[in-house]
Amino acid sequence: MKTLLTVALATAAMALTAPTFAQDAYPSKPVTIVVPAAAGGPSDTVARLVAEAMTRDLGQQVLIENVGGAGGSLGAGQVAQAEPDGYKLLLYHVAVSTFGALYPDLAYKPGEDFSSVGLVTDVPMTLVGRKDLEPANVGALLTWLKGDGAGATFGTAGVGAVSDLCGRLLTEATGAELTVVPYKGTGPAMTDLVGGQIDLMCDQTTNTANQIKAGEIKPYAVTTAAPIAILPDVPTLASSGLDGFEITAWHAIWAPKGTPEPIRQRLSASLQKALTDPVLIERMAGLGTAPVAADLATPAALDQRFQSEIGRWSKLLSDAGQQ
Ligand code: MLT
């Protein structure tokens, strides 16, 4: 009898510890971060900096998988519908808070089917033109857009991408009609802007700063409330007649809904440590941005930001029409 009881207690104890054992060993294989935009673009740049630093902390490769299309909603869906085991994550930005309004037939619910890990960085944006575009400055550009420049081509990463949201805000603020040219990310869009195939973009400094410094594209304005250190001579749109114009690309990491809490907390801890990495900080600074403070690289902070952003964008997107 004693033997049977001992075996039963031992079996029960193993059953109780088995799941935590799996989580204690996490990660036991490479982790994939899905970037729902083409390689070489601004979100990809942020993701690769974070992945390099998290690899050092987790002791497993953190790999990047680029899945472009539909403003990022395709790649985000792959993560929303992935196994909640901590091995497939999403790194993207404010766009995720607009997908519910812009894509009513999504196979997933952005506000419910993710498990927040934490915020990463808040990237300024720039309104930039091909280098031979006629207007010499932002004032002339805004006038041109209402006249000869009506219908100017405007590169984005697709409906709902932050480059698209910036274009919607610009149209709402000026009444200017833009001919939107969607790409699988603003990496390929930048190639066409530098090549002169499109007229304008509103893109993150992580993609535009180096091209501006190289004289490959023309900077008209920044979309932040105040000028930014790496482009001190570039005025804000808010000070150029578009009062209150402000948009930045806050980036974050999400896991699928149902990811075990110990894994989520391990990922948030790793993200917080990655954001103190001197190489990451230096590289981000050179691209016009900075990592968030540790208390923002947490699930609670991301949940709060996400909910507030849904409210902000739902009005603009419902007024402007969905697609
Ligand atoms: C966007 O939302 O515009 C995308 O982030 C651009 C990109 O990362 O390719």
Boltz pocket constraint, residues with backbone or C-beta under 6 A from the ligand:
constraints:
  - pocket:
      binder: B
      contacts: [[A, 37], [A, 38], [A, 41], [A, 42], [A, 43], [A, 44], [A, 71], [A, 95], [A, 156], [A, 157], [A, 160], [A, 161], [A, 162], [A, 163], [A, 164], [A, 184], [A, 185], [A, 186], [A, 187], [A, 202]]
      max_distance: 6.0
